[in-house]
Amino acid sequence: MPVKKLAISVPEDVIRAVDRAAAARRVTRSRFISDTLRVVARARTDAEIRARVDRVMADVDVAAEQRDTALAYQRAGSRRGIGW
């Protein structure tokens, strides 16, 4: 895929956060930023994202699965001193 270089000004604390996130995913800074921009460009608005999530969560099967998972985590409780 053809690429274009661009220069932007970014606060140092943001670059540090980007570098940490990229390192955690074992990708380059450029790849992380490109992937992130791709996701953001596809999500037209926060309202659209919220509407998509609401549609998914309106599905009774998905809602039941989410509820069951939350209850399972709640029942597991804290097991201080016990490794996973």
N, C-alpha and C positions, 0 to 999 in steps of 0.2 A: 504494500500500500504506500503511495507517495506520502511524504511527510513535509511539513513546513516548519521552519524554526521561527520562534517569536521571542521577543524580549519583553518581560513584564517586571514591574516592581512589586515585591512581596515583603511584608514585614518579616524581620529575622525570626521572631517567635513562630510564625506560621511555617517558615521553611524548616525550622528545627522539628516541628510537629510532622510535617510532610516527610522529612528524612526518617524519622522514627517509624512512621507508618509504613513507608516503603521498605525499610530494613526488615520490619516484622513480617512483611509479605514476601521478602526476598526478591524484590523488583527494583529497578532503577527509579530514581526520582522522576525522570522523564516519563517512564511507563506509568508510574502511580498517578502523576498529574493528568496524563492523557486519558487513562481509564476513568478517573474521577470526572474530568470534563465531559467525557462521553456519556456517563450516567446522568450528569446534571443537564446536559443538552437534551437528553431524551425525556426527561421529566419536565414537562412544560410549566407546570406551576405546582406550588405546594397543595393547592386545592385539588388538583388532579390526582396527585399522589394520595391524598387523604381519601378521595372518592374511591380510588382503586382498593385501598386497604379496607375501607368500609364495605365494599362489595364482597371482598374475600371473606371478611369476618361475618358477614350476614349469612353466609352458607352455614346451615345448622350443623353439618358434619365437621366443618373447620372449627366452629365455635365450641362444639363438644370436645374436640380433640384438645383445643387450647385450655379449656376448663379442666379436663382430666389431667393434663400435664401440670398445670399450676397446682392442683390438689396433690398430685404425687410429690412434687417438690416440697410443698408445705408439710406433708406427712413425714418426709425424710428428715426434716428439722436439722438442727445443728448437731453434729457429731464431733465435737471438739476432741482433738487428739487422735482421731481415727483417720488414717490416710485412705485415699481412694484407691 
